[in-house]
């Protein structure tokens, strides 16, 4: 089979995105035009409220299809031009113009105040944590521990499959937070995967596939805390809602299964196949975007460095960050561990724990005489500089989300969902999954997506119905899926940073995999909805995922990857 080229696949992905948008808009238009008797009052009231809000703000684009145009434009440009900064800025500019009715001064004011300043202040804690991790990576690199770990791995991890599975296992074990997962797994496993000629694109994919998906099925995680915070009014406690939705979160579960299957069966397709072939045959880990030689030059060798100098700082970081998270959640004030984790704030806890871990690491390395105090201090600006691209992209992406918020994307999606609930009935879990995918893909945020949809799903499903938790799981799974696919997602950006992979390379190679599992999950939600049994839907998801990999393996059987 002729391999699908990157450009063709990106064009196809954009077309699919636009078709989904048009379909969603069509459902909304059809429901409001035909005025289905069972839904007329709800839709009319929602539309009247929307129109009143639009009149009050003077914004004729508020809560309409135009609310999704800026992120779709930014994503399309990023995939076509492979240049993320200008693409995001164009999306931000388009969002500002629409939100301010093309007023030049109003647009500038919205972009600066509601966009950039709000993005920086809202993400300040995450920025601090990123810088701290960048400094720790620079310190570990300075000790020569990364090179020592690479040598150790050569004697203990002897195959490419072993290197990829080890990366997967570490990603699963670090289930506390997706940001923490992305950057920690990347810094620890990069020497191992590089030694076994695993492309950086493949490393970035494995990191991304074990970041949000594992956090979304781990009861003790920042994601569980976020979901719990939106559970008010659902009829269940936050943790109970999260735990009971886990078995039916088909996308997260199937993505983890998919990583294991393609690794063990040696299956790669789409743009990823090219990256893997170049890594194996030419030793080119990047294909495009970054020089392999440059990366090798940056890997310092220090005879004093040992594997423990890499492992110990990472373990300290994990332990201290876990304590910091529950401390912020109030564990010292009498709360139990689960409650404290549910009430924590990752944007405060992670930098809190990261700073302590950094100080302890510097003291340890100086006492070990692996690095001098001067060398340790020199790693501070070096680590900061390494994180500037990720911070810049995250700032622009958050600004774009803010512009989308000004345009009332959440109100628009709520109108669609409430307007089509009765008409779609048993197909509603699959529709919820699609809408969540669309919203997360367009806005680049899982948390924002399920924050919008959880109250809506709770309102349109009967809490005593067997479809309730299937629908709630579809909402969470779709949020992860859309986030996984989106170039402006913070988790996608962090995965690129963690693997030191060109961001567009990561997005273009990951899209075929994410869309494939999304299709399998969509079929499973149809089955689960029709049978009103989530376990049958789970079985369908497993069959679809395994069957897909087997078919692709047969189609690529003559290609060694």
Buried (B, 14 or more C-beta within 10 A) or exposed (E): EEBBEBEEBBBBBBEBBEEBBEEBBEBBEEBBEEEBEEBBEBBEEBBEEBEEBBEEBEBEBBBBBBBBBBBBBBBBBBBEEBEBEEBBBBBBBBBBBBBBBEBEEBBBBBBEEBBBEBBBEBBEBBBBBBBBBBBBBBBBBBBBBBBBBBEBBEEEBEEBBBBBBBBBBBBBEBBBBBBBBBBBBBBBBBBBBBBBBBBBBBBBBBBBBBBBBBBBBBBBBBBBBBBBBBBEEBEBEBBEBBBBBBBBBBBBBBBBBBBBBBBEBBBBBBBBBBBBBBBBEEEBBBBBBBEBEEBEEEBBEBEBBBBBBBBBBBEBBBEBBBBBBBBBBBBEEEBEEBBBBBBBBBBBBBBBBBBBBBEBBBEBBBEBEBBEEEBBEBBBEBBBEBBEBBBBBBBBBBBBBBBBBBBBBBBBBBBBBBBBBBBBEEBBBBBBBBBBBBBBBBBBBBBBBBBBBBBBBBBBBEEEEBBBBBBBBBBBBBBBBBBBBBBBBBBBBBBBBBBBBBBBBBBBBBBBBBBBBBEBBBBBBBBBBBBBBBEBBBBBBBBBBBEBBEEBBEEBEEBEB
